Amino acid sequence: MSNIFCSSIGKKLIMSLSGLFLVVFLLLHVGINLTAIISRDVYEAACHFMDTNILIQIMVPILALGFAIHILYSIIITLKNQSARPVGYAVGNRTEASSWGAKNMFVLGLIVIGFLGLHLTQFWANMQLQHFLGHEGANAYDLVVELFGKWYYCAMYIVWVIALYYHISHGFWSAFQTIGANNSKWIPRLQCIAKIYAIVVTLGFISIPVYFYLGLHQ
């Protein structure tokens, strides 16, 4: 069994499964973030729930592990493919294989990881980490207002979301193909679902900086 996960197919399987796990997280994350548009009280209540719920606290290190595994295996597979042939996630046809998103999955992933690191230093480090250390931490809503009041942070955030769109719109259906859903009937359906999912998540994330930068919360 261990040899399976050390093989090329096994590595792609692990990257695909960890990627699908993160897909679920993104949907939950954008849903919680959108509560900031509803009102300060709703958003702060959502953040308080995230900070104090025991199940969430258990999921945080699992989520971090999921990110680490996905990143690690994407690097391993990319480096191996560069020495062999340019294949990352599984691809079903030449059109998808030659799409811009498919060709740049690794670069898009680096953009996502880069801004994610910046995002964590601004939000997680100033809120959840401070609470873990026994400090009060920044007010969640005030922090959102402050950061999304800066045009350059909004611009970087939107670039990150666009990169995320291309990454998941290809990676979503491709991950399912890797785990076996590769027949001609399901691939087009999965590609359609991937596009819809990516659009919903993208519009959800982008609406937040736009809302606050335009001062619609006032």
Summary of the structure (lengths in Angstrom):
residues: 218
radius of gyration: 18.6
end to end distance: 57.6
largest distance: 58.0
contacts: 636
relative contact order: 0.13
helix: 79%
strand: 0%
